[in-house]
Amino acid sequence: MSNNLYDILSKIQRFLPALGVFYLALAQIWGLPFGDEVNMTIAALATLLGTALEISTGIYLKNKEFNDEMYGGKGDE
């Protein structure tokens, strides 16, 4: 995963919980449909995205550590 894609997904992942709460509030105020369902779906998506980003970070750090050991810290070049 590229750094740019990671950064974009990370920002989206941090924004999703606020979006879910916002829709839930609007659904209760204005009688919009499926407030709980939309909020729970957004929360599930945020959790999935957070997990994928954590896995990506772990892979990156493991590869970086390997490259640092093999190439003396020059593996990122």
PQR file with spaces between the fields and no chain letter, atoms N, CA, C, O and H, PARSE charges and radii, in Angstrom:
ATOM       1  N    MET     1       0.868   -1.171    0.000 -0.4000 1.5000
ATOM       2  CA   MET     1       0.000    0.000    0.000 -0.0000 2.0000
ATOM       3  C    MET     1       0.911    1.230    0.000  0.5500 1.7000
ATOM       4  O    MET     1       1.861    1.314    0.778 -0.5500 1.4000
ATOM       5  N    SER     2       0.607    2.165   -0.873 -0.4000 1.5000
ATOM       6  CA   SER     2       1.443    3.367   -0.954 -0.0000 2.0000
ATOM       7  C    SER     2       1.200    4.268    0.259  0.5500 1.7000
ATOM       8  O    SER     2       0.164    4.180    0.919 -0.5500 1.4000
ATOM       9  H    SER     2      -0.165    2.097   -1.505  0.4000 1.0000
ATOM      10  N    ASN     3       2.168    5.124    0.535 -0.4000 1.5000
ATOM      11  CA   ASN     3       2.033    6.057    1.655 -0.0000 2.0000
ATOM      12  C    ASN     3       0.832    6.974    1.472  0.5500 1.7000
ATOM      13  O    ASN     3       0.117    7.265    2.431 -0.5500 1.4000
ATOM      14  H    ASN     3       3.009    5.195   -0.001  0.4000 1.0000
ATOM      15  N    ASN     4       0.608    7.428    0.241 -0.4000 1.5000
ATOM      16  CA   ASN     4      -0.497    8.334   -0.039 -0.0000 2.0000
ATOM      17  C    ASN     4      -1.841    7.648    0.220  0.5500 1.7000
ATOM      18  O    ASN     4      -2.723    8.233    0.849 -0.5500 1.4000
ATOM      19  H    ASN     4       1.188    7.191   -0.538  0.4000 1.0000
ATOM      20  N    LEU     5      -2.001    6.416   -0.258 -0.4000 1.5000
ATOM      21  CA   LEU     5      -3.234    5.668   -0.024 -0.0000 2.0000
ATOM      22  C    LEU     5      -3.435    5.424    1.468  0.5500 1.7000
ATOM      23  O    LEU     5      -4.544    5.576    1.982 -0.5500 1.4000
ATOM      24  H    LEU     5      -1.285    5.940   -0.769  0.4000 1.0000
ATOM      25  N    TYR     6      -2.360    5.044    2.165 -0.4000 1.5000
ATOM      26  CA   TYR     6      -2.436    4.825    3.609 -0.0000 2.0000
ATOM      27  C    TYR     6      -2.918    6.092    4.323  0.5500 1.7000
ATOM      28  O    TYR     6      -3.797    6.030    5.183 -0.5500 1.4000
ATOM      29  H    TYR     6      -1.460    4.921    1.747  0.4000 1.0000
ATOM      30  N    ASP     7      -2.344    7.229    3.964 -0.4000 1.5000
ATOM      31  CA   ASP     7      -2.733    8.491    4.609 -0.0000 2.0000
ATOM      32  C    ASP     7      -4.202    8.823    4.368  0.5500 1.7000
ATOM      33  O    ASP     7      -4.901    9.258    5.284 -0.5500 1.4000
ATOM      34  H    ASP     7      -1.630    7.280    3.265  0.4000 1.0000
ATOM      35  N    ILE     8      -4.667    8.622    3.147 -0.4000 1.5000
ATOM      36  CA   ILE     8      -6.064    8.903    2.821 -0.0000 2.0000
ATOM      37  C    ILE     8      -6.993    7.973    3.596  0.5500 1.7000
ATOM      38  O    ILE     8      -7.969    8.430    4.190 -0.5500 1.4000
ATOM      39  H    ILE     8      -4.099    8.269    2.403  0.4000 1.0000
ATOM      40  N    LEU     9      -6.700    6.680    3.595 -0.4000 1.5000
ATOM      41  CA   LEU     9      -7.543    5.722    4.311 -0.0000 2.0000
ATOM      42  C    LEU     9      -7.530    5.987    5.813  0.5500 1.7000
ATOM      43  O    LEU     9      -8.549    5.811    6.480 -0.5500 1.4000
ATOM      44  H    LEU     9      -5.907    6.309    3.112  0.4000 1.0000
ATOM      45  N    SER    10      -6.399    6.405    6.344 -0.4000 1.5000
ATOM      46  CA   SER    10      -6.293    6.714    7.762 -0.0000 2.0000
ATOM      47  C    SER    10      -7.189    7.898    8.127  0.5500 1.7000
ATOM      48  O    SER    10      -7.847    7.885    9.167 -0.5500 1.4000
ATOM      49  H    SER    10      -5.571    6.548    5.801  0.4000 1.0000
ATOM      50  N    LYS    11      -7.211    8.911    7.277 -0.4000 1.5000
ATOM      51  CA   LYS    11      -8.080   10.068    7.531 -0.0000 2.0000
ATOM      52  C    LYS    11      -9.551    9.677    7.446  0.5500 1.7000
ATOM      53  O    LYS    11     -10.360   10.114    8.265 -0.5500 1.4000
ATOM      54  H    LYS    11      -6.676    8.921    6.433  0.4000 1.0000
ATOM      55  N    ILE    12      -9.896    8.863    6.466 -0.4000 1.5000
ATOM      56  CA   ILE    12     -11.275    8.393    6.339 -0.0000 2.0000
ATOM      57  C    ILE    12     -11.671    7.583    7.573  0.5500 1.7000
ATOM      58  O    ILE    12     -12.766    7.749    8.109 -0.5500 1.4000
ATOM      59  H    ILE    12      -9.239    8.508    5.801  0.4000 1.0000
ATOM      60  N    GLN    13     -10.777    6.713    8.013 -0.4000 1.5000
ATOM      61  CA   GLN    13     -11.068    5.858    9.166 -0.0000 2.0000
ATOM      62  C    GLN    13     -11.317    6.678   10.417  0.5500 1.7000
ATOM      63  O    GLN    13     -12.170    6.315   11.227 -0.5500 1.4000
ATOM      64  H    GLN    13      -9.887    6.578    7.578  0.4000 1.0000
ATOM      65  N    ARG    14     -10.598    7.770   10.593 -0.4000 1.5000
ATOM      66  CA   ARG    14     -10.795    8.623   11.770 -0.0000 2.0000
ATOM      67  C    ARG    14     -12.083    9.435   11.665  0.5500 1.7000
ATOM      68  O    ARG    14     -12.654    9.809   12.689 -0.5500 1.4000
ATOM      69  H    ARG    14      -9.905    8.065    9.935  0.4000 1.0000
ATOM      70  N    PHE    15     -12.551    9.715   10.450 -0.4000 1.5000
ATOM      71  CA   PHE    15     -13.746   10.515   10.230 -0.0000 2.0000
ATOM      72  C    PHE    15     -15.040    9.700   10.345  0.5500 1.7000
ATOM      73  O    PHE    15     -16.080   10.247   10.713 -0.5500 1.4000
ATOM      74  H    PHE    15     -12.087    9.411    9.618  0.4000 1.0000
ATOM      75  N    LEU    16     -14.987    8.409   10.036 -0.4000 1.5000
ATOM      76  CA   LEU    16     -16.178    7.579    9.974 -0.0000 2.0000
ATOM      77  C    LEU    16     -17.008    7.552   11.267  0.5500 1.7000
ATOM      78  O    LEU    16     -18.229    7.685   11.186 -0.5500 1.4000
ATOM      79  H    LEU    16     -14.142    7.965    9.737  0.4000 1.0000
ATOM      80  N    PRO    17     -16.412    7.388   12.443 -0.5600 1.5000
ATOM      81  CA   PRO    17     -17.252    7.380   13.648  0.2800 2.0000
ATOM      82  C    PRO    17     -18.064    8.667   13.824  0.5500 1.7000
ATOM      83  O    PRO    17     -19.221    8.617   14.242 -0.5500 1.4000
ATOM      84  N    ALA    18     -17.473    9.799   13.512 -0.4000 1.5000
ATOM      85  CA   ALA    18     -18.204   11.068   13.614 -0.0000 2.0000
ATOM      86  C    ALA    18     -19.361   11.097   12.621  0.5500 1.7000
ATOM      87  O    ALA    18     -20.441   11.594   12.940 -0.5500 1.4000
ATOM      88  H    ALA    18     -16.533    9.839   13.172  0.4000 1.0000
ATOM      89  N    LEU    19     -19.145   10.575   11.441 -0.4000 1.5000
ATOM      90  CA   LEU    19     -20.203   10.512   10.443 -0.0000 2.0000
ATOM      91  C    LEU    19     -21.361    9.641   10.917  0.5500 1.7000
ATOM      92  O    LEU    19     -22.527    9.990   10.731 -0.5500 1.4000
ATOM      93  H    LEU    19     -18.267   10.170   11.183  0.4000 1.0000
ATOM      94  N    GLY    20     -21.036    8.513   11.526 -0.4000 1.5000
ATOM      95  CA   GLY    20     -22.077    7.624   12.043 -0.0000 2.0000
ATOM      96  C    GLY    20     -22.917    8.282   13.115  0.5500 1.7000
ATOM      97  O    GLY    20     -24.144    8.184   13.093 -0.5500 1.4000
ATOM      98  H    GLY    20     -20.089    8.229   11.677  0.4000 1.0000
ATOM      99  N    VAL    21     -22.273    8.945   14.044 -0.4000 1.5000
ATOM     100  CA   VAL    21     -22.999    9.628   15.116 -0.0000 2.0000
ATOM     101  C    VAL    21     -23.829   10.778   14.551  0.5500 1.7000
ATOM     102  O    VAL    21     -24.950   11.019   15.001 -0.5500 1.4000
ATOM     103  H    VAL    21     -21.277    9.025   14.061  0.4000 1.0000
ATOM     104  N    PHE    22     -23.284   11.481   13.572 -0.4000 1.5000
ATOM     105  CA   PHE    22     -24.001   12.582   12.945 -0.0000 2.0000
ATOM     106  C    PHE    22     -25.283   12.088   12.277  0.5500 1.7000
ATOM     107  O    PHE    22     -26.347   12.686   12.444 -0.5500 1.4000
ATOM     108  H    PHE    22     -22.374   11.285   13.206  0.4000 1.0000
ATOM     109  N    TYR    23     -25.175   10.986   11.515 -0.4000 1.5000
ATOM     110  CA   TYR    23     -26.372   10.460   10.859 -0.0000 2.0000
ATOM     111  C    TYR    23     -27.381    9.961   11.883  0.5500 1.7000
ATOM     112  O    TYR    23     -28.583   10.171   11.725 -0.5500 1.4000
ATOM     113  H    TYR    23     -24.311   10.500   11.379  0.4000 1.0000
ATOM     114  N    LEU    24     -26.903    9.308   12.923 -0.4000 1.5000
ATOM     115  CA   LEU    24     -27.811    8.815   13.964 -0.0000 2.0000
ATOM     116  C    LEU    24     -28.566    9.976   14.603  0.5500 1.7000
ATOM     117  O    LEU    24     -29.770    9.873   14.838 -0.5500 1.4000
ATOM     118  H    LEU    24     -25.926    9.137   13.052  0.4000 1.0000
ATOM     119  N    ALA    25     -27.885   11.060   14.882 -0.4000 1.5000
ATOM     120  CA   ALA    25     -28.548   12.232   15.464 -0.0000 2.0000
ATOM     121  C    ALA    25     -29.581   12.808   14.502  0.5500 1.7000
ATOM     122  O    ALA    25     -30.701   13.119   14.908 -0.5500 1.4000
ATOM     123  H    ALA    25     -26.907   11.144   14.691  0.4000 1.0000
ATOM     124  N    LEU    26     -29.214   12.954   13.234 -0.4000 1.5000
ATOM     125  CA   LEU    26     -30.150   13.472   12.251 -0.0000 2.0000
ATOM     126  C    LEU    26     -31.348   12.541   12.079  0.5500 1.7000
ATOM     127  O    LEU    26     -32.478   13.003   11.922 -0.5500 1.4000
ATOM     128  H    LEU    26     -28.304   12.702   12.904  0.4000 1.0000
ATOM     129  N    ALA    27     -31.105   11.256   12.108 -0.4000 1.5000
ATOM     130  CA   ALA    27     -32.198   10.290   11.964 -0.0000 2.0000
ATOM     131  C    ALA    27     -33.198   10.434   13.102  0.5500 1.7000
ATOM     132  O    ALA    27     -34.406   10.345   12.887 -0.5500 1.4000
ATOM     133  H    ALA    27     -30.187   10.881   12.236  0.4000 1.0000
ATOM     134  N    GLN    28     -32.694   10.655   14.311 -0.4000 1.5000
ATOM     135  CA   GLN    28     -33.591   10.817   15.456 -0.0000 2.0000
ATOM     136  C    GLN    28     -34.322   12.152   15.410  0.5500 1.7000
ATOM     137  O    GLN    28     -35.499   12.226   15.762 -0.5500 1.4000
ATOM     138  H    GLN    28     -31.712   10.728   14.485  0.4000 1.0000
ATOM     139  N    ILE    29     -33.646   13.194   14.986 -0.4000 1.5000
ATOM     140  CA   ILE    29     -34.260   14.530   14.936 -0.0000 2.0000
ATOM     141  C    ILE    29     -35.275   14.623   13.804  0.5500 1.7000
ATOM     142  O    ILE    29     -36.385   15.113   14.007 -0.5500 1.4000
ATOM     143  H    ILE    29     -32.689   13.135   14.700  0.4000 1.0000
ATOM     144  N    TRP    30     -34.906   14.160   12.622 -0.4000 1.5000
ATOM     145  CA   TRP    30     -35.714   14.362   11.421 -0.0000 2.0000
ATOM     146  C    TRP    30     -36.492   13.129   10.974  0.5500 1.7000
ATOM     147  O    TRP    30     -37.215   13.173    9.978 -0.5500 1.4000
ATOM     148  H    TRP    30     -34.004   13.761   12.457  0.4000 1.0000
ATOM     149  N    GLY    31     -36.346   12.048   11.698 -0.4000 1.5000
ATOM     150  CA   GLY    31     -37.073   10.837   11.330 -0.0000 2.0000
ATOM     151  C    GLY    31     -36.533   10.153   10.089  0.5500 1.7000
ATOM     152  O    GLY    31     -37.287    9.532    9.340 -0.5500 1.4000
ATOM     153  H    GLY    31     -35.759   12.012   12.507  0.4000 1.0000
ATOM     154  N    LEU    32     -35.225   10.264    9.868 -0.4000 1.5000
ATOM     155  CA   LEU    32     -34.608    9.596    8.722 -0.0000 2.0000
ATOM     156  C    LEU    32     -34.592    8.085    8.967  0.5500 1.7000
ATOM     157  O    LEU    32     -34.562    7.641   10.115 -0.5500 1.4000
ATOM     158  H    LEU    32     -34.612   10.769   10.476  0.4000 1.0000
ATOM     159  N    PRO    33     -34.610    7.304    7.897 -0.5600 1.5000
ATOM     160  CA   PRO    33     -34.704    5.849    8.070  0.2800 2.0000
ATOM     161  C    PRO    33     -33.390    5.198    8.511  0.5500 1.7000
ATOM     162  O    PRO    33     -32.298    5.685    8.217 -0.5500 1.4000
ATOM     163  N    PHE    34     -33.536    4.096    9.218 -0.4000 1.5000
ATOM     164  CA   PHE    34     -32.432    3.191    9.540 -0.0000 2.0000
ATOM     165  C    PHE    34     -31.268    3.850   10.273  0.5500 1.7000
ATOM     166  O    PHE    34     -30.111    3.567    9.962 -0.5500 1.4000
ATOM     167  H    PHE    34     -34.423    3.701    9.458  0.4000 1.0000
ATOM     168  N    GLY    35     -31.547    4.709   11.225 -0.4000 1.5000
ATOM     169  CA   GLY    35     -30.487    5.403   11.953 -0.0000 2.0000
ATOM     170  C    GLY    35     -29.514    4.454   12.629  0.5500 1.7000
ATOM     171  O    GLY    35     -28.300    4.586   12.472 -0.5500 1.4000
ATOM     172  H    GLY    35     -32.487    4.939   11.477  0.4000 1.0000
ATOM     173  N    ASP    36     -30.047    3.493   13.385 -0.4000 1.5000
ATOM     174  CA   ASP    36     -29.166    2.543   14.075 -0.0000 2.0000
ATOM     175  C    ASP    36     -28.386    1.684   13.087  0.5500 1.7000
ATOM     176  O    ASP    36     -27.195    1.432   13.276 -0.5500 1.4000
ATOM     177  H    ASP    36     -31.033    3.386   13.513  0.4000 1.0000
ATOM     178  N    GLU    37     -29.057    1.239   12.040 -0.4000 1.5000
ATOM     179  CA   GLU    37     -28.417    0.357   11.073 -0.0000 2.0000
ATOM     180  C    GLU    37     -27.283    1.075   10.333  0.5500 1.7000
ATOM     181  O    GLU    37     -26.207    0.510   10.137 -0.5500 1.4000
ATOM     182  H    GLU    37     -30.024    1.444   11.886  0.4000 1.0000
ATOM     183  N    VAL    38     -27.532    2.311    9.928 -0.4000 1.5000
ATOM     184  CA   VAL    38     -26.492    3.081    9.227 -0.0000 2.0000
ATOM     185  C    VAL    38     -25.318    3.337   10.169  0.5500 1.7000
ATOM     186  O    VAL    38     -24.162    3.178    9.775 -0.5500 1.4000
ATOM     187  H    VAL    38     -28.406    2.769   10.088  0.4000 1.0000
ATOM     188  N    ASN    39     -25.604    3.730   11.401 -0.4000 1.5000
ATOM     189  CA   ASN    39     -24.546    4.005   12.375 -0.0000 2.0000
ATOM     190  C    ASN    39     -23.712    2.757   12.640  0.5500 1.7000
ATOM     191  O    ASN    39     -22.484    2.832   12.680 -0.5500 1.4000
ATOM     192  H    ASN    39     -26.543    3.859   11.721  0.4000 1.0000
ATOM     193  N    MET    40     -24.361    1.615   12.821 -0.4000 1.5000
ATOM     194  CA   MET    40     -23.625    0.376   13.098 -0.0000 2.0000
ATOM     195  C    MET    40     -22.819   -0.074   11.882  0.5500 1.7000
ATOM     196  O    MET    40     -21.725   -0.619   12.034 -0.5500 1.4000
ATOM     197  H    MET    40     -25.358    1.553   12.789  0.4000 1.0000
ATOM     198  N    THR    41     -23.347    0.148   10.679 -0.4000 1.5000
ATOM     199  CA   THR    41     -22.616   -0.202    9.461 -0.0000 2.0000
ATOM     200  C    THR    41     -21.359    0.649    9.327  0.5500 1.7000
ATOM     201  O    THR    41     -20.292    0.138    8.986 -0.5500 1.4000
ATOM     202  H    THR    41     -24.235    0.591   10.556  0.4000 1.0000
ATOM     203  N    ILE    42     -21.486    1.942    9.594 -0.4000 1.5000
ATOM     204  CA   ILE    42     -20.329    2.837    9.521 -0.0000 2.0000
ATOM     205  C    ILE    42     -19.297    2.457   10.589  0.5500 1.7000
ATOM     206  O    ILE    42     -18.095    2.487   10.327 -0.5500 1.4000
ATOM     207  H    ILE    42     -22.353    2.357    9.870  0.4000 1.0000
ATOM     208  N    ALA    43     -19.762    2.101   11.787 -0.4000 1.5000
ATOM     209  CA   ALA    43     -18.842    1.681   12.853 -0.0000 2.0000
ATOM     210  C    ALA    43     -18.107    0.400   12.454  0.5500 1.7000
ATOM     211  O    ALA    43     -16.910    0.267   12.707 -0.5500 1.4000
ATOM     212  H    ALA    43     -20.739    2.077   12.001  0.4000 1.0000
ATOM     213  N    ALA    44     -18.818   -0.538   11.833 -0.4000 1.5000
ATOM     214  CA   ALA    44     -18.183   -1.779   11.383 -0.0000 2.0000
ATOM     215  C    ALA    44     -17.146   -1.496   10.299  0.5500 1.7000
ATOM     216  O    ALA    44     -16.064   -2.083   10.303 -0.5500 1.4000
ATOM     217  H    ALA    44     -19.791   -0.430   11.628  0.4000 1.0000
ATOM     218  N    LEU    45     -17.473   -0.605    9.379 -0.4000 1.5000
ATOM     219  CA   LEU    45     -16.531   -0.230    8.326 -0.0000 2.0000
ATOM     220  C    LEU    45     -15.287    0.441    8.920  0.5500 1.7000
ATOM     221  O    LEU    45     -14.167    0.154    8.496 -0.5500 1.4000
ATOM     222  H    LEU    45     -18.352   -0.129    9.375  0.4000 1.0000
ATOM     223  N    ALA    46     -15.479    1.324    9.890 -0.4000 1.5000
ATOM     224  CA   ALA    46     -14.346    1.993   10.538 -0.0000 2.0000
ATOM     225  C    ALA    46     -13.453    0.978   11.240  0.5500 1.7000
ATOM     226  O    ALA    46     -12.228    1.095   11.204 -0.5500 1.4000
ATOM     227  H    ALA    46     -16.388    1.557   10.234  0.4000 1.0000
ATOM     228  N    THR    47     -14.063   -0.015   11.877 -0.4000 1.5000
ATOM     229  CA   THR    47     -13.293   -1.054   12.561 -0.0000 2.0000
ATOM     230  C    THR    47     -12.501   -1.893   11.565  0.5500 1.7000
ATOM     231  O    THR    47     -11.325   -2.180   11.787 -0.5500 1.4000
ATOM     232  H    THR    47     -15.058   -0.110   11.906  0.4000 1.0000
ATOM     233  N    LEU    48     -13.146   -2.286   10.469 -0.4000 1.5000
ATOM     234  CA   LEU    48     -12.472   -3.060    9.442 -0.0000 2.0000
ATOM     235  C    LEU    48     -11.308   -2.282    8.840  0.5500 1.7000
ATOM     236  O    LEU    48     -10.218   -2.826    8.663 -0.5500 1.4000
ATOM     237  H    LEU    48     -14.102   -2.053   10.290  0.4000 1.0000
ATOM     238  N    LEU    49     -11.536   -1.030    8.530 -0.4000 1.5000
ATOM     239  CA   LEU    49     -10.491   -0.191    7.950 -0.0000 2.0000
ATOM     240  C    LEU    49      -9.339    0.003    8.935  0.5500 1.7000
ATOM     241  O    LEU    49      -8.173   -0.042    8.541 -0.5500 1.4000
ATOM     242  H    LEU    49     -12.421   -0.589    8.674  0.4000 1.0000
ATOM     243  N    GLY    50      -9.657    0.216   10.205 -0.4000 1.5000
ATOM     244  CA   GLY    50      -8.615    0.355   11.224 -0.0000 2.0000
ATOM     245  C    GLY    50      -7.765   -0.893   11.347  0.5500 1.7000
ATOM     246  O    GLY    50      -6.546   -0.812   11.503 -0.5500 1.4000
ATOM     247  H    GLY    50     -10.603    0.252   10.525  0.4000 1.0000
ATOM     248  N    THR    51      -8.411   -2.051   11.275 -0.4000 1.5000
ATOM     249  CA   THR    51      -7.675   -3.312   11.347 -0.0000 2.0000
ATOM     250  C    THR    51      -6.771   -3.485   10.132  0.5500 1.7000
ATOM     251  O    THR    51      -5.618   -3.893   10.268 -0.5500 1.4000
ATOM     252  H    THR    51      -9.401   -2.117   11.147  0.4000 1.0000
ATOM     253  N    ALA    52      -7.290   -3.175    8.947 -0.4000 1.5000
ATOM     254  CA   ALA    52      -6.481   -3.287    7.730 -0.0000 2.0000
ATOM     255  C    ALA    52      -5.274   -2.354    7.792  0.5500 1.7000
ATOM     256  O    ALA    52      -4.181   -2.728    7.366 -0.5500 1.4000
ATOM     257  H    ALA    52      -8.227   -2.843    8.837  0.4000 1.0000
ATOM     258  N    LEU    53      -5.461   -1.154    8.315 -0.4000 1.5000
ATOM     259  CA   LEU    53      -4.351   -0.202    8.429 -0.0000 2.0000
ATOM     260  C    LEU    53      -3.319   -0.684    9.447  0.5500 1.7000
ATOM     261  O    LEU    53      -2.118   -0.511    9.241 -0.5500 1.4000
ATOM     262  H    LEU    53      -6.349   -0.850    8.661  0.4000 1.0000
ATOM     263  N    GLU    54      -3.777   -1.285   10.537 -0.4000 1.5000
ATOM     264  CA   GLU    54      -2.839   -1.827   11.534 -0.0000 2.0000
ATOM     265  C    GLU    54      -2.022   -2.965   10.936  0.5500 1.7000
ATOM     266  O    GLU    54      -0.817   -3.055   11.170 -0.5500 1.4000
ATOM     267  H    GLU    54      -4.753   -1.425   10.704  0.4000 1.0000
ATOM     268  N    ILE    55      -2.667   -3.832   10.170 -0.4000 1.5000
ATOM     269  CA   ILE    55      -1.950   -4.928    9.519 -0.0000 2.0000
ATOM     270  C    ILE    55      -0.926   -4.367    8.534  0.5500 1.7000
ATOM     271  O    ILE    55       0.209   -4.840    8.483 -0.5500 1.4000
ATOM     272  H    ILE    55      -3.646   -3.759    9.980  0.4000 1.0000
ATOM     273  N    SER    56      -1.318   -3.371    7.759 -0.4000 1.5000
ATOM     274  CA   SER    56      -0.408   -2.744    6.814 -0.0000 2.0000
ATOM     275  C    SER    56       0.791   -2.126    7.529  0.5500 1.7000
ATOM     276  O    SER    56       1.926   -2.250    7.068 -0.5500 1.4000
ATOM     277  H    SER    56      -2.241   -2.987    7.800  0.4000 1.0000
ATOM     278  N    THR    57       0.537   -1.464    8.651 -0.4000 1.5000
ATOM     279  CA   THR    57       1.624   -0.873    9.434 -0.0000 2.0000
ATOM     280  C    THR    57       2.575   -1.953    9.929  0.5500 1.7000
ATOM     281  O    THR    57       3.793   -1.788    9.866 -0.5500 1.4000
ATOM     282  H    THR    57      -0.385   -1.364    9.025  0.4000 1.0000
ATOM     283  N    GLY    58       2.026   -3.053   10.419 -0.4000 1.5000
ATOM     284  CA   GLY    58       2.861   -4.156   10.899 -0.0000 2.0000
ATOM     285  C    GLY    58       3.740   -4.733    9.802  0.5500 1.7000
ATOM     286  O    GLY    58       4.919   -5.011   10.024 -0.5500 1.4000
ATOM     287  H    GLY    58       1.036   -3.187   10.471  0.4000 1.0000
ATOM     288  N    ILE    59       3.168   -4.913    8.620 -0.4000 1.5000
ATOM     289  CA   ILE    59       3.937   -5.429    7.485 -0.0000 2.0000
ATOM     290  C    ILE    59       5.041   -4.449    7.100  0.5500 1.7000
ATOM     291  O    ILE    59       6.178   -4.849    6.849 -0.5500 1.4000
ATOM     292  H    ILE    59       2.211   -4.687    8.439  0.4000 1.0000
ATOM     293  N    TYR    60       4.699   -3.161    7.057 -0.4000 1.5000
ATOM     294  CA   TYR    60       5.690   -2.137    6.711 -0.0000 2.0000
ATOM     295  C    TYR    60       6.850   -2.152    7.700  0.5500 1.7000
ATOM     296  O    TYR    60       8.015   -2.141    7.303 -0.5500 1.4000
ATOM     297  H    TYR    60       3.775   -2.836    7.262  0.4000 1.0000
ATOM     298  N    LEU    61       6.523   -2.176    8.996 -0.4000 1.5000
ATOM     299  CA   LEU    61       7.579   -2.137   10.019 -0.0000 2.0000
ATOM     300  C    LEU    61       8.438   -3.391    9.978  0.5500 1.7000
ATOM     301  O    LEU    61       9.653   -3.318   10.163 -0.5500 1.4000
ATOM     302  H    LEU    61       5.577   -2.185    9.319  0.4000 1.0000
ATOM     303  N    LYS    62       7.813   -4.547    9.736 -0.4000 1.5000
ATOM     304  CA   LYS    62       8.577   -5.782    9.648 -0.0000 2.0000
ATOM     305  C    LYS    62       9.519   -5.740    8.449  0.5500 1.7000
ATOM     306  O    LYS    62      10.681   -6.132    8.562 -0.5500 1.4000
ATOM     307  H    LYS    62       6.826   -4.606    9.586  0.4000 1.0000
ATOM     308  N    ASN    63       9.032   -5.269    7.304 -0.4000 1.5000
ATOM     309  CA   ASN    63       9.885   -5.156    6.116 -0.0000 2.0000
ATOM     310  C    ASN    63      10.994   -4.135    6.318  0.5500 1.7000
ATOM     311  O    ASN    63      12.126   -4.345    5.884 -0.5500 1.4000
ATOM     312  H    ASN    63       8.089   -4.951    7.212  0.4000 1.0000
ATOM     313  N    LYS    64      10.668   -3.030    6.977 -0.4000 1.5000
ATOM     314  CA   LYS    64      11.676   -1.993    7.245 -0.0000 2.0000
ATOM     315  C    LYS    64      12.767   -2.548    8.156  0.5500 1.7000
ATOM     316  O    LYS    64      13.954   -2.313    7.930 -0.5500 1.4000
ATOM     317  H    LYS    64       9.748   -2.859    7.330  0.4000 1.0000
ATOM     318  N    GLU    65      12.356   -3.285    9.185 -0.4000 1.5000
ATOM     319  CA   GLU    65      13.331   -3.879   10.103 -0.0000 2.0000
ATOM     320  C    GLU    65      14.229   -4.857    9.352  0.5500 1.7000
ATOM     321  O    GLU    65      15.444   -4.865    9.550 -0.5500 1.4000
ATOM     322  H    GLU    65      11.392   -3.476    9.369  0.4000 1.0000
ATOM     323  N    PHE    66      13.636   -5.678    8.493 -0.4000 1.5000
ATOM     324  CA   PHE    66      14.416   -6.628    7.696 -0.0000 2.0000
ATOM     325  C    PHE    66      15.406   -5.894    6.799  0.5500 1.7000
ATOM     326  O    PHE    66      16.580   -6.256    6.730 -0.5500 1.4000
ATOM     327  H    PHE    66      12.650   -5.671    8.332  0.4000 1.0000
ATOM     328  N    ASN    67      14.920   -4.853    6.107 -0.4000 1.5000
ATOM     329  CA   ASN    67      15.798   -4.096    5.214 -0.0000 2.0000
ATOM     330  C    ASN    67      16.910   -3.394    5.985  0.5500 1.7000
ATOM     331  O    ASN    67      18.045   -3.327    5.513 -0.5500 1.4000
ATOM     332  H    ASN    67      13.966   -4.559    6.163  0.4000 1.0000
ATOM     333  N    ASP    68      16.593   -2.874    7.162 -0.4000 1.5000
ATOM     334  CA   ASP    68      17.618   -2.220    7.976 -0.0000 2.0000
ATOM     335  C    ASP    68      18.704   -3.215    8.382  0.5500 1.7000
ATOM     336  O    ASP    68      19.889   -2.884    8.386 -0.5500 1.4000
ATOM     337  H    ASP    68      15.671   -2.929    7.545  0.4000 1.0000
ATOM     338  N    GLU    69      18.285   -4.448    8.727 -0.4000 1.5000
ATOM     339  CA   GLU    69      19.259   -5.466    9.111 -0.0000 2.0000
ATOM     340  C    GLU    69      20.096   -5.919    7.917  0.5500 1.7000
ATOM     341  O    GLU    69      21.306   -6.108    8.033 -0.5500 1.4000
ATOM     342  H    GLU    69      17.322   -4.717    8.723  0.4000 1.0000
ATOM     343  N    MET    70      19.437   -6.091    6.763 -0.4000 1.5000
ATOM     344  CA   MET    70      20.127   -6.613    5.588 -0.0000 2.0000
ATOM     345  C    MET    70      20.992   -5.561    4.895  0.5500 1.7000
ATOM     346  O    MET    70      22.079   -5.867    4.405 -0.5500 1.4000
ATOM     347  H    MET    70      18.454   -5.937    6.668  0.4000 1.0000
ATOM     348  N    TYR    71      20.507   -4.333    4.858 -0.4000 1.5000
ATOM     349  CA   TYR    71      21.172   -3.315    4.059 -0.0000 2.0000
ATOM     350  C    TYR    71      21.666   -2.127    4.869  0.5500 1.7000
ATOM     351  O    TYR    71      22.040   -1.100    4.303 -0.5500 1.4000
ATOM     352  H    TYR    71      19.623   -4.085    5.256  0.4000 1.0000
ATOM     353  N    GLY    72      21.670   -2.258    6.166 -0.4000 1.5000
ATOM     354  CA   GLY    72      22.183   -1.186    7.008 -0.0000 2.0000
ATOM     355  C    GLY    72      21.363    0.086    6.950  0.5500 1.7000
ATOM     356  O    GLY    72      21.911    1.188    6.964 -0.5500 1.4000
ATOM     357  H    GLY    72      21.367   -3.093    6.626  0.4000 1.0000
ATOM     358  N    GLY    73      20.025   -0.067    6.884 -0.4000 1.5000
ATOM     359  CA   GLY    73      19.157    1.103    6.880 -0.0000 2.0000
ATOM     360  C    GLY    73      18.970    1.744    5.529  0.5500 1.7000
ATOM     361  O    GLY    73      18.364    2.811    5.433 -0.5500 1.4000
ATOM     362  H    GLY    73      19.579   -0.963    6.873  0.4000 1.0000
ATOM     363  N    LYS    74      19.481    1.111    4.461 -0.4000 1.5000
ATOM     364  CA   LYS    74      19.383    1.702    3.131 -0.0000 2.0000
ATOM     365  C    LYS    74      18.310    1.035    2.291  0.5500 1.7000
ATOM     366  O    LYS    74      18.277    1.221    1.074 -0.5500 1.4000
ATOM     367  H    LYS    74      19.973    0.244    4.538  0.4000 1.0000
ATOM     368  N    GLY    75      17.425    0.258    2.920 -0.4000 1.5000
ATOM     369  CA   GLY    75      16.404   -0.468    2.171 -0.0000 2.0000
ATOM     370  C    GLY    75      15.289    0.411    1.659  0.5500 1.7000
ATOM     371  O    GLY    75      14.577    0.001    0.742 -0.5500 1.4000
ATOM     372  H    GLY    75      17.451    0.107    3.908  0.4000 1.0000
ATOM     373  N    ASP    76      15.095    1.623    2.212 -0.4000 1.5000
ATOM     374  CA   ASP    76      14.024    2.507    1.780 -0.0000 2.0000
ATOM     375  C    ASP    76      14.392    3.321    0.550  0.5500 1.7000
ATOM     376  O    ASP    76      13.530    3.964   -0.050 -0.5500 1.4000
ATOM     377  H    ASP    76      15.674    1.957    2.956  0.4000 1.0000
ATOM     378  N    GLU    77      15.653    3.299    0.174 -0.4000 1.5000
ATOM     379  CA   GLU    77      16.116    4.152   -0.934 -0.0000 2.0000
ATOM     380  C    GLU    77      15.821    3.512   -2.270  0.5500 1.7000
ATOM     381  O    GLU    77      16.139    4.084   -3.312 -0.5500 1.4000
ATOM     382  H    GLU    77      16.353    2.777    0.661  0.4000 1.0000
